[in-house]
């Protein structure tokens, strides 16, 4: 059974490069626990999915995004 094709939200918005400092955009591609969404769920194309994952990892290193959300202790 084939799923309907999702369009890439980043391609539609006209952004060429995903910036790690744009927290609001990166939050869209994280689960409530802080995991990176796969492209089949996020609808991102392969090029932008790679840019999203590297941007999220960089934002985590600079402490703009948490590694794990909701973790106490």
C-alpha positions in Angstrom: 0.0 0.0 0.0 1.5 3.3 -1.1 1.3 6.4 1.1 0.5 9.8 -0.4 3.7 11.7 -1.2 4.4 14.5 1.2 6.1 17.7 0.0 9.2 19.0 1.6 8.3 22.0 3.8 11.8 23.5 3.4 11.6 23.3 -0.4 8.2 25.0 -0.3 9.5 27.8 1.9 12.4 28.5 -0.4 15.1 28.0 2.1 18.3 26.7 0.5 20.4 26.0 3.6 19.0 25.0 7.0 20.6 27.1 9.8 21.4 25.5 13.2 20.5 28.8 14.9 16.9 28.7 13.8 15.5 26.8 16.8 11.8 27.2 15.8 12.3 25.5 12.5 14.4 22.7 14.0 11.8 22.0 16.7 9.3 20.9 13.9 11.6 18.0 13.1 12.0 16.7 16.6 9.7 14.3 18.6 8.4 15.3 22.0 11.4 13.3 23.5 13.9 15.2 21.4 14.6 12.5 18.7 15.1 13.5 15.0 12.0 12.6 12.9 12.7 10.4 9.9 12.0 11.8 6.5 9.0 9.5 5.9 7.3 11.2 8.9 8.6 14.7 8.4 8.1 14.8 4.6 11.5 16.3 4.0 13.5 15.5 0.8 16.8 13.6 1.2 18.9 16.8 0.7 17.1 18.7 3.4 16.8 15.8 5.7 20.6 15.6 5.8 20.8 19.3 6.4 18.2 19.1 9.2 20.0 16.3 11.0 23.4 18.1 10.9 21.8 21.4 12.0 20.1 19.6 14.9 23.3 18.0 16.0 25.2 21.3 15.8 22.4 23.1 17.8 22.7 20.4 20.5 26.4 20.9 20.8 26.0 24.7 21.2 23.2 24.0 23.8 20.4 25.6 21.7 18.5 22.3 21.7 18.5 19.6 24.4 19.7 16.1 23.7 16.8 14.6 25.6 13.6 16.3 26.6 11.7 15.5 29.7 14.7 13.7 31.4 15.1 14.5 35.1 18.2 13.4 36.9 
